[in-house]
Amino acid sequence: MLDKMQPADFAQINVAYNRVFRPGRLSVGLVLPLEAYAVGAEPTLRDHLEAARKAENLGFASLWLRDVPFNVPSFGDAGQIFDPFVYLGALAAVTDRIALGTASVILPLRHPAHVAKAAASADVLSGGRLLLGVASGDRPEEYPAMNQSYDDRGARFRDSFDYIRAVGLDYPERESAQGTLSGGIDLLPKPHGTRLPMIITGGSQQSPDWVAQNGDGWMTYPRNATAQRQVIADYRRRGKEAGQPDKPVMQSLYIDVVADHAAPPRPIHLGFQSGTDFLRSYLREIETLGVNHVALNLRFNQAPIDTTLEHLADTVLPDFS
């Protein structure tokens, strides 16, 4: 559970990072909204704050928000509808312990000063519970709507990332395409901990070496066990060769939990339908592969979400708390 501090060899950054990410251990979080909805449909967000409180009370480690500026019909998913930073403020007000993460803020579509101020504000207001996942974006239609080019999003991501790091310091000096920080002004508030914990999603249009060296962790996707072991080992090898400390890896996973605990798996989009026996064995396996946190997405779950959350809390969380 999030309110139990565990010894850790990862860097100590803020409350959420220190508690959610533990070497050799897996923790379990959830992707919002906590409701099922079909491809192309919009979630209702009915009783969404009550669902967040329930997830915290049941012992889930984190809640993750997506950054989806526009509903792109061809993509088939409008996310949790609300702006992630506004939503982080609401969630911080109604929860006490659970980590609050973004998966992920699209840096090329926001000015980094606004990202840094909003993220630090959420971190301070929540008592250090923010995990800032960042990405370069994957919906080409959004870029012209904001008068931004898609092809150079990798360079803008990198520049924004460095800018956010810079303004976490006192009166920074930095010259970049995003603006000039002269050293005569400061951005407040400062993060609750030592810095904002920034988790890079996928490649984000960067080289594997840059990802391993610069992020505070890596957010990736489900793969078969052999491939996942290889990419995680490669990520950690690159960081070690660059003189970096060990860093956590997290993974997303769509699940559809059925009532029969022994039901075998059936593939669904980026995950599977199964009973909790297989889910528990799968989570144990990715823990051995080096995954430190999994964010479960219940969008395609067919059973009532409340029932599924309680079922997971009873049968799965005890192995990963």
C-alpha positions as CSV (number, residue, x, y, z in Angstrom):
1,M,0.0,0.0,0.0
2,L,1.1,3.5,-0.7
3,D,1.2,4.6,3.0
4,K,3.8,1.9,3.9
5,M,7.3,3.2,3.2
6,Q,9.6,0.5,1.9
7,P,13.4,0.5,1.8
8,A,14.5,1.5,-1.7
9,D,17.7,1.8,-3.7
10,F,16.1,4.1,-6.3
11,A,16.7,7.8,-6.0
12,Q,14.6,9.5,-3.3
13,I,12.5,12.1,-5.1
14,N,9.1,12.6,-3.6
15,V,6.5,10.7,-1.6
16,A,4.9,9.0,-4.5
17,Y,8.1,8.0,-6.3
18,N,9.7,6.6,-3.1
19,R,6.7,4.5,-2.3
20,V,5.4,3.3,-5.6
21,F,8.8,2.3,-7.1
22,R,10.8,-0.4,-5.2
23,P,13.6,-2.4,-6.6
24,G,12.6,-6.0,-7.3
25,R,9.0,-5.4,-6.4
26,L,5.8,-4.7,-8.3
27,S,3.1,-2.3,-7.2
28,V,-0.3,-2.0,-8.9
29,G,-2.1,1.2,-10.0
30,L,-5.1,2.1,-12.2
31,V,-5.8,4.2,-15.3
32,L,-8.7,6.6,-15.1
33,P,-11.5,6.8,-15.8
34,L,-12.6,3.8,-13.7
35,E,-15.4,2.7,-16.0
36,A,-15.9,0.6,-19.1
37,Y,-16.6,2.3,-22.4
38,A,-16.5,1.1,-26.0
39,V,-14.0,2.1,-28.7
40,G,-15.1,5.5,-30.0
41,A,-17.4,6.2,-27.1
42,E,-16.9,8.9,-24.4
43,P,-16.8,7.9,-20.8
44,T,-19.6,9.1,-18.6
45,L,-17.3,10.0,-15.6
46,R,-20.3,9.2,-13.4
47,D,-19.2,9.2,-9.7
48,H,-15.6,9.4,-10.8
49,L,-14.3,11.1,-7.6
50,E,-16.0,8.4,-5.5
51,A,-14.3,5.8,-7.6
52,A,-10.9,7.4,-7.0
53,R,-11.5,7.4,-3.2
54,K,-12.6,3.7,-3.4
55,A,-9.4,2.8,-5.2
56,E,-7.3,4.5,-2.5
57,N,-9.2,2.8,0.3
58,L,-8.8,-0.6,-1.4
59,G,-5.0,-0.1,-1.4
60,F,-4.2,0.5,-5.1
61,A,-0.9,2.4,-5.4
62,S,-1.7,5.0,-8.0
63,L,-4.1,6.6,-10.3
64,W,-3.0,7.6,-13.8
65,L,-4.4,10.4,-16.1
66,R,-3.9,10.9,-19.8
67,D,-3.4,14.1,-21.7
68,V,-5.8,14.1,-24.6
69,P,-6.4,17.7,-25.9
70,F,-8.7,16.7,-28.7
71,N,-11.0,13.8,-29.2
72,V,-9.7,12.3,-32.5
73,P,-12.4,9.9,-33.7
74,S,-10.0,7.8,-35.7
75,F,-8.0,7.1,-32.5
76,G,-11.1,5.8,-30.8
77,D,-10.4,7.1,-27.2
78,A,-11.1,10.5,-25.6
79,G,-9.3,9.6,-22.4
80,Q,-10.7,10.8,-19.1
81,I,-12.0,14.0,-20.8
82,F,-10.8,16.5,-18.1
83,D,-7.5,18.4,-18.4
84,P,-5.0,16.3,-16.4
85,F,-3.7,19.2,-14.3
86,V,-7.2,20.4,-13.4
87,Y,-8.1,16.8,-12.6
88,L,-5.0,16.3,-10.5
89,G,-6.1,19.2,-8.3
90,A,-9.5,17.7,-7.8
91,L,-8.1,14.3,-7.0
92,A,-5.6,15.7,-4.6
93,A,-8.5,17.3,-2.7
94,V,-10.4,14.1,-2.3
95,T,-7.6,11.6,-1.6
96,D,-4.9,11.4,1.0
97,R,-2.3,8.7,0.1
98,I,-2.6,7.4,-3.4
99,A,0.0,8.5,-6.0
100,L,-1.3,10.7,-8.8
101,G,0.4,10.2,-12.2
102,T,0.1,11.5,-15.7
103,A,0.4,9.0,-18.5
104,S,1.4,11.1,-20.2
105,V,1.7,14.9,-20.6
106,I,2.3,15.7,-24.3
107,L,5.3,18.1,-23.9
108,P,5.4,19.5,-27.5
109,L,1.8,20.7,-27.2
110,R,2.3,22.7,-24.0
111,H,4.8,25.4,-23.0
112,P,7.1,23.9,-20.5
113,A,6.8,26.8,-18.0
114,H,3.1,26.0,-17.8
115,V,3.8,22.3,-17.4
116,A,6.4,22.9,-14.7
117,K,4.2,25.3,-12.7
118,A,1.1,23.1,-12.9
119,A,3.0,19.9,-12.1
120,A,4.8,21.5,-9.1
121,S,1.5,23.0,-7.9
122,A,-0.1,19.5,-8.0
123,D,2.9,18.0,-6.3
124,V,2.8,20.5,-3.5
125,L,-0.9,20.5,-3.0
126,S,-1.0,16.7,-2.9
127,G,1.9,16.4,-0.4
128,G,4.4,15.0,-2.9
129,R,2.1,12.6,-4.6
130,L,2.8,13.5,-8.2
131,L,4.4,11.2,-10.8
132,L,4.9,13.2,-14.1
133,G,4.8,10.9,-17.1
134,V,5.8,12.7,-20.3
135,A,5.6,11.9,-24.0
136,S,6.1,13.4,-27.4
137,G,2.5,12.6,-28.6
138,D,1.0,10.2,-31.1
139,R,-2.1,11.9,-32.6
140,P,-0.9,13.8,-35.7
141,E,-4.3,15.6,-36.0
142,E,-3.7,17.6,-32.8
143,Y,-0.6,19.4,-33.9
144,P,-2.0,21.6,-36.7
145,A,-4.9,22.5,-34.4
146,M,-2.3,24.1,-32.1
147,N,-0.2,25.5,-35.0
148,Q,2.6,23.0,-34.1
149,S,4.5,20.7,-36.5
150,Y,4.4,17.0,-36.0
151,D,7.8,16.0,-37.5
152,D,10.0,18.0,-35.1
153,R,8.1,17.0,-31.9
154,G,11.1,15.0,-30.7
155,A,13.3,18.1,-30.6
156,R,10.6,20.1,-28.9
157,F,10.1,17.3,-26.4
158,R,13.8,17.3,-25.5
159,D,13.9,21.0,-25.2
160,S,10.8,21.1,-23.0
161,F,12.1,18.3,-20.8
162,D,15.3,20.3,-20.1
163,Y,13.4,23.5,-19.5
164,I,11.2,21.8,-16.9
165,R,14.4,20.5,-15.2
166,A,15.9,24.0,-15.3
167,V,13.0,25.8,-13.7
168,G,13.0,23.4,-10.8
169,L,16.2,25.2,-9.7
170,D,16.3,28.6,-8.1
171,Y,16.6,31.5,-10.5
172,P,17.7,29.4,-13.5
173,E,19.7,30.6,-16.5
174,R,19.0,28.9,-19.8
175,E,18.7,29.8,-23.4
176,S,16.4,27.6,-25.6
177,A,13.8,27.7,-28.3
178,Q,11.2,27.8,-25.5
179,G,12.5,31.1,-24.2
180,T,15.3,32.8,-22.2
181,L,15.7,32.2,-18.5
182,S,17.9,35.1,-17.5
183,G,18.5,34.2,-13.9
184,G,16.6,37.2,-12.7
185,I,13.2,35.5,-12.3
186,D,12.1,32.4,-10.6
187,L,9.2,29.9,-11.2
188,L,7.2,29.0,-8.1
189,P,6.2,26.8,-6.4
190,K,9.2,24.4,-6.3
191,P,8.3,20.7,-6.2
192,H,7.6,19.0,-2.9
193,G,10.6,16.8,-3.1
194,T,14.0,17.1,-4.6
195,R,12.6,17.6,-8.2
196,L,9.6,16.6,-10.3
197,P,9.8,12.8,-10.9
198,M,9.7,12.6,-14.8
199,I,8.9,9.2,-16.3
200,I,9.5,9.0,-20.0
201,T,6.9,7.2,-22.1
202,G,8.2,4.8,-24.8
203,G,10.9,6.3,-27.0
204,S,9.3,9.8,-27.1
205,Q,11.2,10.3,-30.4
206,Q,14.5,10.1,-28.5
207,S,17.5,7.7,-28.7
208,P,17.4,4.8,-26.2
209,D,20.6,6.3,-24.6
210,W,18.9,9.7,-24.0
211,V,15.8,8.0,-22.5
212,A,17.9,5.9,-20.1
213,Q,20.1,8.9,-19.1
214,N,17.6,11.6,-18.6
215,G,14.3,10.2,-17.2
216,D,13.6,9.2,-13.6
217,G,12.0,6.0,-15.0
218,W,10.6,4.5,-18.1
219,M,7.0,3.8,-19.0
220,T,6.5,1.0,-21.6
221,Y,3.9,-1.4,-23.0
222,P,3.1,-5.1,-22.7
223,R,5.3,-7.5,-24.7
224,N,6.0,-11.2,-24.6
225,A,8.2,-12.2,-21.7
226,T,11.4,-12.7,-23.7
227,A,11.1,-9.3,-25.5
228,Q,10.1,-7.5,-22.3
229,R,13.1,-8.9,-20.4
230,Q,15.4,-7.8,-23.2
231,V,14.1,-4.2,-23.5
232,I,14.2,-3.7,-19.7
233,A,17.7,-5.1,-19.5
234,D,18.8,-2.9,-22.4
235,Y,17.3,0.2,-20.7
236,R,19.1,-0.5,-17.4
237,R,22.3,-1.4,-19.2
238,R,22.3,1.9,-21.0
239,G,21.7,3.8,-17.8
240,K,24.5,2.0,-16.0
241,E,27.0,2.6,-18.8
242,A,26.1,6.3,-18.6
243,G,26.9,6.3,-14.8
244,Q,23.2,6.6,-13.9
245,P,21.6,5.0,-10.8
246,D,19.1,2.2,-11.3
247,K,15.7,3.5,-12.3
248,P,12.2,2.0,-12.2
249,V,10.2,0.6,-15.1
250,M,6.4,0.7,-15.3
251,Q,4.0,-0.9,-17.8
252,S,0.5,-0.4,-18.8
253,L,-2.0,-3.3,-19.1
254,Y,-5.6,-3.6,-20.3
255,I,-7.5,-6.3,-18.4
256,D,-11.0,-7.8,-18.4
257,V,-11.4,-9.7,-15.2
258,V,-14.0,-12.5,-15.3
259,A,-15.7,-14.1,-12.3
260,D,-14.2,-17.6,-12.7
261,H,-10.8,-17.2,-11.0
262,A,-9.3,-20.1,-13.0
263,A,-10.4,-18.7,-16.4
264,P,-7.5,-18.9,-18.9
265,P,-6.4,-15.8,-20.8
266,R,-7.8,-14.5,-24.0
267,P,-6.1,-11.6,-25.8
268,I,-7.6,-8.2,-26.0
269,H,-6.1,-4.8,-27.0
270,L,-2.8,-4.5,-25.2
271,G,-3.7,-7.0,-22.6
272,F,-6.0,-9.9,-21.9
273,Q,-9.3,-11.2,-20.4
274,S,-8.8,-13.8,-17.7
275,G,-9.5,-14.9,-14.1
276,T,-7.5,-13.6,-11.3
277,D,-5.3,-16.7,-11.1
278,F,-3.7,-16.0,-14.5
279,L,-3.6,-12.2,-13.8
280,R,-1.7,-12.9,-10.5
281,S,0.8,-15.2,-12.2
282,Y,1.3,-12.7,-15.1
283,L,2.0,-9.9,-12.6
284,R,4.5,-12.2,-10.7
285,E,6.2,-12.9,-14.1
286,I,6.6,-9.2,-15.1
287,E,7.9,-8.5,-11.6
288,T,10.7,-11.0,-12.2
289,L,11.4,-9.3,-15.6
290,G,12.1,-6.0,-13.8
291,V,8.8,-4.2,-14.0
292,N,8.3,-2.1,-10.8
293,H,4.7,-0.8,-11.4
294,V,1.8,-1.8,-13.6
295,A,-1.1,0.6,-14.5
296,L,-4.2,-1.5,-15.0
297,N,-6.8,-0.2,-17.5
298,L,-10.4,-1.5,-17.0
299,R,-11.8,0.2,-20.1
300,F,-12.8,-3.1,-21.6
301,N,-13.9,-4.8,-18.4
302,Q,-17.3,-6.5,-18.7
303,A,-18.1,-7.0,-15.0
304,P,-19.2,-4.0,-12.9
305,I,-16.1,-1.9,-12.1
306,D,-16.8,-1.7,-8.3
307,T,-17.1,-5.5,-8.1
308,T,-13.8,-5.9,-10.1
309,L,-11.9,-3.4,-7.9
310,E,-13.0,-5.3,-4.8
311,H,-12.1,-8.6,-6.4
312,L,-8.7,-7.3,-7.4
313,A,-8.1,-5.9,-3.9
314,D,-9.0,-9.2,-2.3
315,T,-7.2,-11.6,-4.6
316,V,-4.3,-9.7,-6.3
317,L,-3.2,-6.7,-4.3
318,P,-2.1,-8.8,-1.2
319,D,0.8,-10.2,-3.4
320,F,1.9,-6.8,-4.5
321,S,1.5,-4.4,-1.6
